[in-house]
Amino acid sequence: MNTKIIALVGGTGHLGNLIAEEVLAQPDARLRLLVRPASRGKVAHLEAKGAQVVEGELGADEALAAFAVGATTVVSAVQGGPDVIIDGQASLLRAARDAGVRRFIPSDYTLDLFKLPPGQILPSDWRRQFGEAADAERDQVEVVSVLNGSFLDRGVLFDWLRIIDPETQTAYLWGEGEAAVEYTTWADTAKYTAAAALDDEPIGRVLPVAGDRLDFHGLVAAFEKASGKRLRVERRGSLADLDERIAELMERDPQNFLEYLPLMYNRGLLKGEATLPPLMNDRYPWIQPTTVEQYFATQKF
Ligand SMILES: NC(=O)c1ccc[n+]([C@@H]2O[C@H](COP(=O)([O-])OP(=O)(O)OC[C@H]3O[C@@H](n4cnc5c(N)ncnc54)[C@H](OP(=O)(O)O)[C@@H]3O)[C@@H](O)[C@H]2O)c1
């Protein structure tokens, strides 16, 4: 069997750890991790399962060269500001190119950020800028963005986006809620990413995959059906009001991202401007992604 080396940066993070476990479960793959020295303890469980660790970080060219050498695919699951997403990932892509790596998967894992108008979701702007800079390398490295819509897990849907608050049994809406967008669990996104990392055939610039496609009212209905509990819908304003609210918060304190980023992601979902192109789930038919209702049915409310 031809063993492939999958080189993953961000393996200490939430999604990265799930991708790491998926890669380790494949018989034809070996996992290599780029880990910052202070974070090494977070991957002890992966090292115990055979993952190789290269200590270093984005921007550290020598470590990146050692990390990329001999790899089939470099996968990024990092999180951070433009220094990490644009500049840091650019240094990683250069190292991948120089090492003759076949494929590079950047840390996107979101809506179709290539369709979003600038300024709608700041972190998507940085990812689009990285994608544009990566164009210069695409003839040497296949750069594939995994696009999965929004994560549908409770930490994202309930705590971060606060679309539904199961405690008070309230769903929060801006606008009419009639735009359908895609939802995928963290776990399924990790499965598709590992499958893409190991894929022998060219994939293309994007890999759109999803567990479900629902509008706001579909989300509410899925919750009610799975939990047996009714939600009260609280309309917070129109989509124009949402734009205004975000602009107001940004003007008041631009550094306080946590105040307005969740609203930006709500805007991305509710406007439906960044829905995914035709899904490619069928490319990996052994992955049967979880729907929103199936996921809610596994939760206690
Ligand atoms: N679609 C959605 O709804 C959705 C929701 C959440 C996240 N996401 C996306 O999923 C991806 C992963 O997010 P996450 O929440 O799993 O991230 P996370 O848990 O915050 O982990 C971030 C990872 O990046 C690493 N990192 C940051 N800067 C680095 C650097 N300079 N050099 C090396 N490693 C560095 C961290 O390493 P240390 O351990 O050393 O800090 C950590 O492993 C991101 O692209 C994020 O935008 C999408």
PDBQT file of the ligand as one rigid body, heavy atoms in Angstrom, charges set to zero:
ROOT
HETATM    1  N1  LIG A 401     -18.301  27.259   9.650  1.00  0.00    +0.000 N 
HETATM    2  C1  LIG A 401     -18.355  27.460  10.951  1.00  0.00    +0.000 C 
HETATM    3  O1  LIG A 401     -19.441  27.572  11.520  1.00  0.00    +0.000 OA
HETATM    4  C2  LIG A 401     -17.096  27.510  11.761  1.00  0.00    +0.000 A 
HETATM    5  C3  LIG A 401     -17.183  27.637  13.153  1.00  0.00    +0.000 A 
HETATM    6  C4  LIG A 401     -16.010  27.598  13.899  1.00  0.00    +0.000 A 
HETATM    7  C5  LIG A 401     -14.764  27.473  13.265  1.00  0.00    +0.000 A 
HETATM    8  N2  LIG A 401     -14.728  27.387  11.904  1.00  0.00    +0.000 N 
HETATM    9  C6  LIG A 401     -13.430  27.287  11.190  1.00  0.00    +0.000 C 
HETATM   10  O2  LIG A 401     -12.755  26.080  11.522  1.00  0.00    +0.000 OA
HETATM   11  C7  LIG A 401     -11.340  26.301  11.492  1.00  0.00    +0.000 C 
HETATM   12  C8  LIG A 401     -10.729  25.796  12.791  1.00  0.00    +0.000 C 
HETATM   13  O3  LIG A 401     -11.296  26.503  13.876  1.00  0.00    +0.000 OA
HETATM   14  P1  LIG A 401     -11.214  25.935  15.379  1.00  0.00    +0.000 P 
HETATM   15  O4  LIG A 401     -12.304  26.610  16.160  1.00  0.00    +0.000 OA
HETATM   16  O5  LIG A 401     -11.121  24.455  15.354  1.00  0.00    +0.000 OA
HETATM   17  O6  LIG A 401      -9.808  26.556  15.840  1.00  0.00    +0.000 OA
HETATM   18  P2  LIG A 401      -9.178  26.516  17.310  1.00  0.00    +0.000 P 
HETATM   19  O7  LIG A 401      -9.786  25.450  18.128  1.00  0.00    +0.000 OA
HETATM   20  O8  LIG A 401      -9.189  27.922  17.846  1.00  0.00    +0.000 OA
HETATM   21  O9  LIG A 401      -7.672  26.102  17.005  1.00  0.00    +0.000 OA
HETATM   22  C9  LIG A 401      -6.803  26.979  16.339  1.00  0.00    +0.000 C 
HETATM   23  C10 LIG A 401      -5.535  26.222  15.999  1.00  0.00    +0.000 C 
HETATM   24  O10 LIG A 401      -4.658  27.102  15.276  1.00  0.00    +0.000 OA
HETATM   25  C11 LIG A 401      -3.369  26.955  15.825  1.00  0.00    +0.000 C 
HETATM   26  N3  LIG A 401      -2.600  28.143  15.506  1.00  0.00    +0.000 N 
HETATM   27  C12 LIG A 401      -2.992  29.438  15.591  1.00  0.00    +0.000 A 
HETATM   28  N4  LIG A 401      -1.996  30.244  15.201  1.00  0.00    +0.000 NA
HETATM   29  C13 LIG A 401      -0.965  29.437  14.850  1.00  0.00    +0.000 A 
HETATM   30  C14 LIG A 401       0.348  29.685  14.365  1.00  0.00    +0.000 A 
HETATM   31  N5  LIG A 401       0.804  30.924  14.149  1.00  0.00    +0.000 N 
HETATM   32  N6  LIG A 401       1.164  28.631  14.088  1.00  0.00    +0.000 NA
HETATM   33  C15 LIG A 401       0.711  27.373  14.298  1.00  0.00    +0.000 A 
HETATM   34  N7  LIG A 401      -0.516  27.072  14.765  1.00  0.00    +0.000 NA
HETATM   35  C16 LIG A 401      -1.339  28.106  15.040  1.00  0.00    +0.000 A 
HETATM   36  C17 LIG A 401      -3.623  26.745  17.291  1.00  0.00    +0.000 C 
HETATM   37  O11 LIG A 401      -2.469  26.250  17.933  1.00  0.00    +0.000 OA
HETATM   38  P3  LIG A 401      -2.200  26.422  19.547  1.00  0.00    +0.000 P 
HETATM   39  O12 LIG A 401      -2.853  25.249  20.207  1.00  0.00    +0.000 OA
HETATM   40  O13 LIG A 401      -0.728  26.410  19.649  1.00  0.00    +0.000 OA
HETATM   41  O14 LIG A 401      -2.828  27.733  19.958  1.00  0.00    +0.000 OA
HETATM   42  C18 LIG A 401      -4.752  25.733  17.219  1.00  0.00    +0.000 C 
HETATM   43  O15 LIG A 401      -4.256  24.448  16.925  1.00  0.00    +0.000 OA
HETATM   44  C19 LIG A 401     -11.147  27.811  11.237  1.00  0.00    +0.000 C 
HETATM   45  O16 LIG A 401     -10.952  28.031   9.861  1.00  0.00    +0.000 OA
HETATM   46  C20 LIG A 401     -12.474  28.385  11.654  1.00  0.00    +0.000 C 
HETATM   47  O17 LIG A 401     -12.784  29.617  11.040  1.00  0.00    +0.000 OA
HETATM   48  C21 LIG A 401     -15.864  27.388  11.135  1.00  0.00    +0.000 A 
ENDROOT
TORSDOF 0
